[in-house]
Amino acid sequence: MTLIQRYLFRQIALPVIGACASLAGIGILSQSLDQLEVIVERGQSVWVMLKLTLLAVPQLFAVILPIGLFVGTLIALTRLQREQELTAAYASGMSRWRMVEPGARLAAIVAVVMLVTNVFVQPWAQREARDQAFEIRTDLAALLVEEGRFVQGPNGLTVYVQEIGQNGLLKNLFIYIEDGDEVTTWDASEARFGRVDGQPVLTMRAGSWQQYSSAGVLQQLSFDGWVFQLAPYVSEAETVRYKPTDLFLDQLFNPTGRLVETAGSRGELLAEAHARLSSPLYALTAMAMALTALLGGAFSRTGYSGRIAQASAAFLLVRIIGYTVVAASAWNSWLNILQYLLPIAATAVSLRLLFRGLKPRRPGTWSVSALKARVT
């Protein structure tokens, strides 16, 4: 690129980065509010909430980046037009294609980032988030313990904890187990969840054990430390169920029978695969529409608010239709080709409007100029 083109590239890239960062911040805030349940109801740490929030961001890139590119480009070009910098560039001899090239390069970079994110980063992040959510859902500390309340578990188990420390330390623990006519109770001043040989256990300190014998005699035992086995009260049958957004491309195009049963139908998986490959094309569409709004057509002294509104409405309409096509492709696989044709067609139309002014238009046979020429 020439010196002026590098300048235009920087002037467009900075607002685009700012717009994308702002949209990402809104997305992170929304995700963090959704993840507050992890702390409030599941008793997890702030780090777990932050991890789940950040893992959800790559999935938002397919939505954030095209919109941020569109908005940032409009902001940059509007400022350059208002300060007459675009006029000065034209006056220096730059062609319209030379003016468009920096924006096209930036759109290509964004498209490549989206493609890499969709193919590699998003499925990895989604799988990590799904595994973390599964661990939280099956976490014994979250299932069996709630501060200040009696929590009834499986197989006649009831657990009470007076206080839960920030480091996971349980204080003043009481366990009640009812097995038919036999009742056993445990109490401990401190306890902590853990694993021994891969099996879940509860390590108790400074406590006692009570149980009635078959003869009706109360048996009691005090201990300094005791490892309570939790395996009889844990179900190992449940496994992680992945969704189409959690799978890699090879799994989407060639799913196993189990994935079809658990993640979705073959049509849904195929639609998700094509959506990931086609969504980067909307970055090119966003840039083409933004450039057309400011650089296409004749110079306007009254501003370009009308063109910007039309371009915004057109981009929004194209994106909504794109989501509709993705949903419809799950039931009609032949519609998957429209996932590619729609952004390509929108980009082609925008470029046609952008460069339309470069070619002289021949007056029609029945135009006013042609009629005047015939009369004279």
Secondary structure, DSSP 8 states (H G I E B T S, - for coil): --HHHHHHHHHHHHHHHHHHHHHHHHHHHHHHHHTHHHHHTT---HHHHHHHHHHTHHHHHHHHHHHHHHHHHHHHHHHHHHTTHHHHHHHTT--HHHHHHHHHHHHHHHHHHHHHIIIIIHHHHHHHHHHHHHHHHT-HHHHH--BTSEEE-STTEEEEEEEE-TTS-EEEEEEEEEETTEEEEEEEEEEEEEEETTEEEEEEEEEEEEEE-TTS-EEEEEEEEEEEE-GGG----------GGGS-HHHHHS--HHHHHHT--HHHHHHHHHHHHHTTHHHHHHHHHHHHHHHSSS--TT-SHHHHHHHHHHHHHHHHHHHHHHHHHTT-GGGHHHHHHHHHHHHHHHHHHHSGGGS-----TTSHHHHHHHH-
